[in-house]
Amino acid sequence: MKIISIQPGPGASSKDSFQGLLAEIDRVGCGKPDFMSVHYGVGHRASDLQAMMTTAFPATALHGGSSCLGVMSNHAMPPLDGEGLGALAIFDPYGSYGTSAQSFDVSPDVAAQQAALNALEMAGRAGEVPDMVWLTVTAGNEEAVLKGLRSMFGDDLPVYGGTAADNDISGQWSLFGPGGTCHNGVVVSVMFPSGGMSSSYNSGYAPLVEQGTVTRVEGRRLIEIDGQPAAAVYHQWTEGRVPMAGDTPLSVLAEATFWPLGRVTHEVAGVPFHLLAHPAIAHPDGSLEMFADLDEGDQLWQMHGSAQSLVSRASRVTSFARGNLEAEPAGALVVFCGGCMLAIQDRMHEVKAGIDESLEGVPWLGIFTFGEQGQLPKGPSRHGNLMISCTVFGH
């Protein structure tokens, strides 16, 4: 197995970026990649990228998804201006890879299952359970997609990836697979790498003393905590740091980035693991719109993070994934929450440096997402917010 990360120079057009990608693959001299994950700022048109890449790599399992403001990698840190593009290419003749994108013309769980079936067929592994699924999905459907994959493959399947993003939550995100592009859908890649892999999924936040129970919720709209309006409870828990709405809905994404809500999913050596949910909009009726599904009866903790904790957590998560790999590392995929990136944008060079050090110089590609999917140390793969994941592939 050989893995390379490719990051054309800043400000390059889609065509120039593609030509740079081709040149780097030709320079490596390993032929066409067996798998390639391509991520880009919304300054690039998904349809243009998909057309060029499927023409050049007709047999490659091609996975594409937009990323908030661009990408990062082991190459020089580019300006995060929405024009960046990067790819991780895997050359692995002894492994198997397949990719398929499906729009949500049918229910998200069915779309995910159909994409997985198509991807397995492409990989030549129909009827088998992959070692991992690499996922890109559009916002609002993550839990349904994971439910569909769990019903197909079981709870033990590792699913890692993220929610397609744009620059400003205006809905310009996109994704693509070998068969086409879509604005509202899912792309599923099934992976059977010959060198093994190791993954980690975590956050950089700590619980505070405030906690309560979800007593009323409708989908992603949190209405009541302990029988009280959720926005008022949350405003009190954060000591007013996150404002309440007036007569119109109010975006609280920026203020809530350091003050998410957490649910304990399990404990490791007596230490609880909190899966985060990011409040997005405070409504005049006292409800909160979230970026993740909640259920009545969920126990919520007020969580808190700092700029320093968000900077340092990336190297901890990547170090953990690297440390659990039984082979020498060949390359890695890193998922970093777009909201966290925006909150510490002026310190992302420190995040990159920490990842470089923990991955010991191997090629890696990092993307910025509006939701993160990963497998917990105990239990199934879940969708969370303000999280980070790393998957390291072995030689």
VOZASE-873907 format. One record per residue (C-alpha): residue in three letters; y, z, x. Coordinates in steps of 0.2 Angstrom, whole numbers. Example, Ala and Ser with C-alpha at 12.3 -4.5 7.8 and 13.67 -1.06 7.14 Angstrom:
2
SEMAR    r      v      w      u
SEMAR  ALA    -22     39     62
SEMAR  SER     -5     36     68
This chain:
395
SEMAR    r      v      w      u
SEMAR  MET      0      0      0
SEMAR  LYS     18     -4      5
SEMAR  ILE     34      1     -4
SEMAR  ILE     51     -4     -1
SEMAR  SER     68      0     -9
SEMAR  ILE     81    -13    -11
SEMAR  GLN     99    -11    -14
SEMAR  PRO    111    -26    -13
SEMAR  GLY    128    -23     -7
SEMAR  PRO    142    -16    -18
SEMAR  GLY    151    -28    -29
SEMAR  ALA    138    -41    -29
SEMAR  SER    135    -52    -44
SEMAR  SER    119    -52    -53
SEMAR  LYS    114    -69    -45
SEMAR  ASP    120    -62    -27
SEMAR  SER    110    -46    -30
SEMAR  PHE     95    -56    -35
SEMAR  GLN     96    -67    -19
SEMAR  GLY     98    -51     -9
SEMAR  LEU     82    -44    -17
SEMAR  LEU     73    -60    -14
SEMAR  ALA     78    -60      5
SEMAR  GLU     72    -42      7
SEMAR  ILE     55    -46     -1
SEMAR  ASP     53    -61     10
SEMAR  ARG     58    -51     26
SEMAR  VAL     44    -39     23
SEMAR  GLY     32    -53     22
SEMAR  CYS     19    -45     10
SEMAR  GLY     20    -58     -3
SEMAR  LYS     25    -55    -21
SEMAR  PRO     26    -36    -27
SEMAR  ASP     12    -30    -38
SEMAR  PHE     25    -19    -47
SEMAR  MET     44    -18    -47
SEMAR  SER     55     -6    -55
SEMAR  VAL     73    -13    -57
SEMAR  HIS     88     -2    -62
SEMAR  TYR    106     -7    -64
SEMAR  GLY    123     -3    -70
SEMAR  VAL    129    -12    -86
SEMAR  GLY    140    -23    -77
SEMAR  HIS    124    -33    -75
SEMAR  ARG    116    -43    -90
SEMAR  ALA     98    -38    -93
SEMAR  SER     94    -56    -99
SEMAR  ASP    101    -63    -83
SEMAR  LEU     91    -52    -72
SEMAR  GLN     75    -53    -82
SEMAR  ALA     76    -72    -82
SEMAR  MET     78    -74    -63
SEMAR  MET     65    -61    -59
SEMAR  THR     51    -67    -71
SEMAR  THR     54    -84    -64
SEMAR  ALA     52    -78    -46
SEMAR  PHE     39    -65    -49
SEMAR  PRO     28    -72    -64
SEMAR  ALA     13    -61    -60
SEMAR  THR     23    -45    -55
SEMAR  ALA     23    -30    -67
SEMAR  LEU     42    -30    -69
SEMAR  HIS     50    -14    -77
SEMAR  GLY     69    -14    -80
SEMAR  GLY     81     -2    -87
SEMAR  SER    100      1    -86
SEMAR  SER    106     17    -77
SEMAR  CYS    123     26    -79
SEMAR  LEU    136     19    -67
SEMAR  GLY    122     12    -55
SEMAR  VAL    109     19    -44
SEMAR  MET    106     28    -28
SEMAR  SER     92     26    -14
SEMAR  ASN     88     29      4
SEMAR  HIS    101     16      8
SEMAR  ALA    120     19     10
SEMAR  MET    127     28     -6
SEMAR  PRO    136     14    -16
SEMAR  PRO    151     16    -26
SEMAR  LEU    146     22    -44
SEMAR  ASP    156      9    -53
SEMAR  GLY    144      2    -66
SEMAR  GLU    140    -13    -54
SEMAR  GLY    126     -6    -44
SEMAR  LEU    108    -13    -44
SEMAR  GLY     92     -7    -35
SEMAR  ALA     74    -10    -35
SEMAR  LEU     58     -1    -29
SEMAR  ALA     44    -14    -25
SEMAR  ILE     26     -9    -23
SEMAR  PHE     14    -20    -14
SEMAR  ASP     -4    -13    -18
SEMAR  PRO    -18    -26    -19
SEMAR  TYR    -30    -12    -21
SEMAR  GLY    -21     -4    -36
SEMAR  SER    -18    -10    -53
SEMAR  TYR     -1    -11    -63
SEMAR  GLY      5    -18    -79
SEMAR  THR     21    -18    -89
SEMAR  SER     26    -22   -107
SEMAR  ALA     43    -20   -117
SEMAR  GLN     43    -18   -136
SEMAR  SER     58    -17   -147
SEMAR  PHE     58     -4   -161
SEMAR  ASP     55    -17   -175
SEMAR  VAL     41     -6   -179
SEMAR  SER     41     13   -178
SEMAR  PRO     44     20   -160
SEMAR  ASP     26     28   -158
SEMAR  VAL     18     11   -163
SEMAR  ALA     29      1   -152
SEMAR  ALA     24     13   -137
SEMAR  GLN      6     11   -141
SEMAR  GLN      7     -8   -142
SEMAR  ALA     17     -9   -126
SEMAR  ALA      4      2   -117
SEMAR  LEU    -10     -9   -124
SEMAR  ASN     -1    -25   -117
SEMAR  ALA      2    -16   -101
SEMAR  LEU    -16    -12    -98
SEMAR  GLU    -21    -30   -102
SEMAR  MET     -9    -36    -89
SEMAR  ALA    -16    -23    -77
SEMAR  GLY    -34    -29    -80
SEMAR  ARG    -38    -11    -86
SEMAR  ALA    -40    -12   -104
SEMAR  GLY    -48      3   -112
SEMAR  GLU    -44     14    -97
SEMAR  VAL    -32     29    -95
SEMAR  PRO    -19     26    -82
SEMAR  ASP    -15     38    -68
SEMAR  MET      3     38    -74
SEMAR  VAL     15     29    -86
SEMAR  TRP     32     25    -80
SEMAR  LEU     44     24    -95
SEMAR  THR     61     18   -100
SEMAR  VAL     66     21   -118
SEMAR  THR     82     20   -128
SEMAR  ALA     90     36   -135
SEMAR  GLY     84     45   -150
SEMAR  ASN     66     40   -150
SEMAR  GLU     59     49   -134
SEMAR  GLU     49     62   -143
SEMAR  ALA     41     48   -155
SEMAR  VAL     37     37   -140
SEMAR  LEU     28     52   -131
SEMAR  LYS     19     56   -147
SEMAR  GLY     12     39   -148
SEMAR  LEU      7     39   -130
SEMAR  ARG     -2     56   -132
SEMAR  SER    -11     50   -147
SEMAR  MET    -18     35   -137
SEMAR  PHE    -21     43   -120
SEMAR  GLY    -22     62   -123
SEMAR  ASP    -11     77   -118
SEMAR  ASP    -15     76   -100
SEMAR  LEU     -7     59    -96
SEMAR  PRO      7     61    -84
SEMAR  VAL     22     51    -91
SEMAR  TYR     38     50    -80
SEMAR  GLY     54     41    -83
SEMAR  GLY     71     41    -92
SEMAR  THR     81     36   -106
SEMAR  ALA     91     20   -103
SEMAR  ALA    109     23   -100
SEMAR  ASP    127     15   -100
SEMAR  ASN    143     21    -92
SEMAR  ASP    151     30   -107
SEMAR  ILE    138     33   -121
SEMAR  SER    145     17   -130
SEMAR  GLY    127     10   -133
SEMAR  GLN    128     -4   -120
SEMAR  TRP    111      1   -112
SEMAR  SER     96    -11   -111
SEMAR  LEU     79    -13   -104
SEMAR  PHE     67    -27   -100
SEMAR  GLY     49    -31    -96
SEMAR  PRO     40    -47    -91
SEMAR  GLY     41    -54   -109
SEMAR  GLY     59    -51   -113
SEMAR  THR     74    -39   -115
SEMAR  CYS     79    -27   -129
SEMAR  HIS     93    -15   -133
SEMAR  ASN     83     -3   -144
SEMAR  GLY     65     -1   -138
SEMAR  VAL     53      5   -125
SEMAR  VAL     46     -2   -108
SEMAR  VAL     29      5   -103
SEMAR  SER     22      3    -86
SEMAR  VAL      4      8    -83
SEMAR  MET      0     13    -65
SEMAR  PHE    -16     15    -55
SEMAR  PRO    -10     17    -37
SEMAR  SER    -23     15    -23
SEMAR  GLY    -15     29    -13
SEMAR  GLY    -13     42    -26
SEMAR  MET      3     51    -31
SEMAR  SER     12     67    -35
SEMAR  SER     26     71    -47
SEMAR  SER     38     86    -51
SEMAR  TYR     49     89    -66
SEMAR  ASN     62    103    -67
SEMAR  SER     80    108    -69
SEMAR  GLY     94    117    -60
SEMAR  TYR     98    130    -73
SEMAR  ALA     95    148    -76
SEMAR  PRO     94    158    -92
SEMAR  LEU    107    171    -98
SEMAR  VAL    104    185   -109
SEMAR  GLU    110    177   -125
SEMAR  GLN     95    170   -136
SEMAR  GLY     91    166   -154
SEMAR  THR     80    157   -166
SEMAR  VAL     82    140   -174
SEMAR  THR     83    144   -192
SEMAR  ARG     88    127   -199
SEMAR  VAL     88    110   -190
SEMAR  GLU     87     92   -196
SEMAR  GLY     80     80   -183
SEMAR  ARG     93     82   -168
SEMAR  ARG    106     91   -179
SEMAR  LEU    105    109   -175
SEMAR  ILE    112    118   -191
SEMAR  GLU    109    136   -189
SEMAR  ILE    104    149   -176
SEMAR  ASP     98    166   -183
SEMAR  GLY    105    160   -200
SEMAR  GLN    123    157   -193
SEMAR  PRO    132    141   -190
SEMAR  ALA    125    134   -173
SEMAR  ALA    142    129   -166
SEMAR  ALA    149    146   -169
SEMAR  VAL    135    155   -161
SEMAR  TYR    135    143   -146
SEMAR  HIS    154    145   -145
SEMAR  GLN    152    164   -144
SEMAR  TRP    137    163   -131
SEMAR  THR    148    152   -119
SEMAR  GLU    163    164   -121
SEMAR  GLY    173    149   -128
SEMAR  ARG    170    138   -114
SEMAR  VAL    162    125   -126
SEMAR  PRO    175    121   -140
SEMAR  MET    171    120   -159
SEMAR  ALA    176    105   -169
SEMAR  GLY    192    105   -180
SEMAR  ASP    193     93   -195
SEMAR  THR    183     79   -186
SEMAR  PRO    168     78   -175
SEMAR  LEU    171     83   -157
SEMAR  SER    161     77   -141
SEMAR  VAL    156     92   -131
SEMAR  LEU    145     83   -118
SEMAR  ALA    156     87   -103
SEMAR  GLU    159    105   -107
SEMAR  ALA    141    108   -112
SEMAR  THR    134    100    -96
SEMAR  PHE    134    117    -87
SEMAR  TRP    129    127   -103
SEMAR  PRO    114    119   -111
SEMAR  LEU    101    127   -122
SEMAR  GLY     84    130   -116
SEMAR  ARG     67    133   -124
SEMAR  VAL     53    142   -115
SEMAR  THR     38    130   -114
SEMAR  HIS     26    140   -103
SEMAR  GLU     26    152    -88
SEMAR  VAL     20    149    -70
SEMAR  ALA     16    165    -61
SEMAR  GLY     26    175    -74
SEMAR  VAL     41    164    -72
SEMAR  PRO     46    155    -88
SEMAR  PHE     50    137    -88
SEMAR  HIS     64    131    -99
SEMAR  LEU     65    114   -106
SEMAR  LEU     83    109   -109
SEMAR  ALA     93    102   -123
SEMAR  HIS    111     96   -121
SEMAR  PRO    123     98   -135
SEMAR  ALA    133     82   -138
SEMAR  ILE    144     83   -153
SEMAR  ALA    151     98   -163
SEMAR  HIS    153     94   -181
SEMAR  PRO    166    102   -193
SEMAR  ASP    152    109   -204
SEMAR  GLY    147    120   -189
SEMAR  SER    132    110   -184
SEMAR  LEU    128    103   -166
SEMAR  GLU    121     86   -162
SEMAR  MET    108     87   -148
SEMAR  PHE    101     75   -136
SEMAR  ALA     83     81   -139
SEMAR  ASP     73     86   -155
SEMAR  LEU     72    105   -160
SEMAR  ASP     60    113   -172
SEMAR  GLU     63    128   -184
SEMAR  GLY     56    143   -175
SEMAR  ASP     61    137   -158
SEMAR  GLN     67    151   -147
SEMAR  LEU     83    146   -138
SEMAR  TRP     91    153   -123
SEMAR  GLN    108    150   -117
SEMAR  MET    107    142   -100
SEMAR  HIS    119    140    -86
SEMAR  GLY    121    129    -70
SEMAR  SER    134    126    -57
SEMAR  ALA    139    112    -46
SEMAR  GLN    130    119    -32
SEMAR  SER    114    122    -41
SEMAR  LEU    114    104    -47
SEMAR  VAL    117     97    -30
SEMAR  SER    103    108    -22
SEMAR  ARG     90    105    -35
SEMAR  ALA     86     87    -31
SEMAR  SER     79     91    -14
SEMAR  ARG     69    106    -21
SEMAR  VAL     61     95    -34
SEMAR  THR     57     80    -22
SEMAR  SER     51     93     -9
SEMAR  PHE     39    100    -21
SEMAR  ALA     32     83    -26
SEMAR  ARG     31     78     -8
SEMAR  GLY     22     94     -3
SEMAR  ASN      8     91    -16
SEMAR  LEU      4     74    -11
SEMAR  GLU    -12     73     -2
SEMAR  ALA     -8     57      8
SEMAR  GLU      6     51     18
SEMAR  PRO     21     46      7
SEMAR  ALA     25     28      5
SEMAR  GLY     39     29     -7
SEMAR  ALA     46     38    -22
SEMAR  LEU     55     36    -39
SEMAR  VAL     68     49    -43
SEMAR  VAL     76     52    -61
SEMAR  PHE     92     61    -61
SEMAR  CYS    101     66    -77
SEMAR  GLY    117     55    -79
SEMAR  GLY    127     69    -87
SEMAR  CYS    123     80    -71
SEMAR  MET    128     65    -60
SEMAR  LEU    145     63    -69
SEMAR  ALA    148     82    -68
SEMAR  ILE    146     82    -49
SEMAR  GLN    150     63    -45
SEMAR  ASP    161     68    -30
SEMAR  ARG    146     77    -22
SEMAR  MET    132     64    -25
SEMAR  HIS    132     60     -6
SEMAR  GLU    125     78     -4
SEMAR  VAL    112     75    -17
SEMAR  LYS    107     59     -8
SEMAR  ALA    106     68      9
SEMAR  GLY     95     81      2
SEMAR  ILE     83     69     -5
SEMAR  ASP     83     59     11
SEMAR  GLU     78     75     20
SEMAR  SER     65     81      9
SEMAR  LEU     56     64      7
SEMAR  GLU     56     62     26
SEMAR  GLY     64     45     27
SEMAR  VAL     52     35     15
SEMAR  PRO     60     22      4
SEMAR  TRP     65     29    -13
SEMAR  LEU     75     24    -28
SEMAR  GLY     85     35    -40
SEMAR  ILE     91     32    -57
SEMAR  PHE    104     41    -69
SEMAR  THR     97     43    -86
SEMAR  PHE    103     50   -103
SEMAR  GLY     86     60   -105
SEMAR  GLU     72     63    -94
SEMAR  GLN     53     63    -97
SEMAR  GLY     40     72    -86
SEMAR  GLN     25     82    -87
SEMAR  LEU     26    101    -86
SEMAR  PRO     15    111    -74
SEMAR  LYS      5    116    -90
SEMAR  GLY      5    105   -105
SEMAR  PRO      9     88   -110
SEMAR  SER     23     77   -105
SEMAR  ARG     39     81   -113
SEMAR  HIS     57     75   -116
SEMAR  GLY     72     85   -110
SEMAR  ASN     90     84   -105
SEMAR  LEU     99     88    -89
SEMAR  MET     82     87    -79
SEMAR  ILE     76     79    -63
SEMAR  SER     60     72    -59
SEMAR  CYS     52     64    -43
SEMAR  THR     36     54    -41
SEMAR  VAL     30     51    -24
SEMAR  PHE     17     37    -20
SEMAR  GLY      4     39     -6
SEMAR  HIS     -2     27      7
